[in-house]
Amino acid sequence: MKWADRAARARAAAAPGTASAPGGRVIAAVREAVRRASTVSLLIYALALGAGLGLVSADYATSGGYPFGGVAVGAWTAWPRAGTVGADPYTRAVNARRGEIPLAIGEGMLLTAAQDEDGRTLDAACTYAIAGITPPARAWTVTVAGRGAASPGQTALREGFTSTEILRERDGRFVITLSPTVQPGNWLPMPRASGPIRLALRLYDTPVAASAGTLDRTGLPAITRTGCTG
């Protein structure tokens, strides 16, 4: 019986697929290597996916206007905290990406507009009338934000108006025509043939900088669409 038991154990040890056989050890090692490689690959994939999503979301959050902290006043949005030490990280990232120095509370206030009075997105293929008055301020500017780099050989175009050069009516009101085609009076050309645009109104040395809640839509220029091409 002892001899038979030893023979049976020897055959079992030498049988293919057993852990103690050389072939079995190789198969087990291969399986372990595949398992470890799969785990490492999954970890690398998860890290790459997380990094990619993080970069894409950060680019999206900082490629346009400020994502948080705005105070809506008609078609305009005031950003009273954009230049303060308490600005959120996304606002600081937007400023860094633009390479701009935002207005501090004691210097003035920034307002932006991406829609007209009817809530429609401002489109470079359309014509708009920016008409009315501005809040009290020592000076102000109206510009088209986010123009991007000019095309090679393109003629330099006006990018905005200042309070010292704009043509006004007798009552002090003004009308700026934002249009892709040349217009009489205060004409502000579109930066491209089509696509969304934003306007920026900067008020310098203004009392409303201390509190955006004092702003009233009647004290800001209205943005009205007057037509579109195509």
Residue, then its C-alpha position, 0 to 999 in steps of 0.5 A: m500500500k505504501w508503494a502504491d500511495r507513493a506511486a500515486r503521489a508521484r503521478a499526481a505531481a507529474a500530471p499536467g495542470t498541477a501546481s507542483a508540476p513545472g508546467g503548472r507553475v508556469i501557467a500559474a505564474v502567467r495567470e498571476a502576471v496577467r492579473r497584475a497587468s490588468t490591475v495596473s492597466l486599470l489603475i493607469y486608465a482610471l488616472a488618465l481618465g481622471a486627469g483628462l476629465g479634470l483638464v477638460s472641465a478646467d478648460y471649459a470653466t475658464s475659457g468663457g466668462y466668470p462662472f460664479g459670483g455674478v449679479a444679473v441686472g437686465a441683460w447685464t451681469a455685474w461682477p463685484r468680487a472679480g477683483t477682490v481677495g475673496a474671489d473664488p478660484y475659478t474667477r482667479a483662474v479666468n483672470a490668469r488665463r486672460g492675463e487681465i488685472p480685474l478692477a478692485i472695489g475702489e477702482g470700479m466695476l465690470l459688467t458683461a453681457a452675453q444675451d440681449e434684452d429678450g434673453r437671446t444669445l448675442d450672435a456675431a451674425c446679427t445687429y444690435a443697438i446698445a442704447g441708453i445711459t450708464p451709472p455715474a462714473r468718472a469714465w467707462t468703456v464698452t468693448v467686445a470681449g473675447r475677440g481672439a487673435a486677429s487673422p494675418g493681414q486683417t485690417a485692425l478694427r475698433e474694439g470698443f468705445t470710451s465715454t470721452e469719444i462716443l457721440r451722444e444725443r442732446d439728453g446725454r443718451f447714446v446709441i452704439t450699433l454693434s453690427p457686422t456691416v458698416q453703420p453710421g454713428n457709433w459703429l462697433p464691428m463684430p469680431r467674426a462672421s458668426g458665433p456667440i460674443r460677449l460685451a464688457l462694460r467697465l465703470y471706473d471710479t463709480p459709486v456703484a462699485a461699493s454695492a452691486g445691489t444699487l444697480d438698476r436696469t434702467g440705468l444701464p444701456a439696453i441691448t436690442r437685436t435689430g436684425c440678422t444676416g442670412 
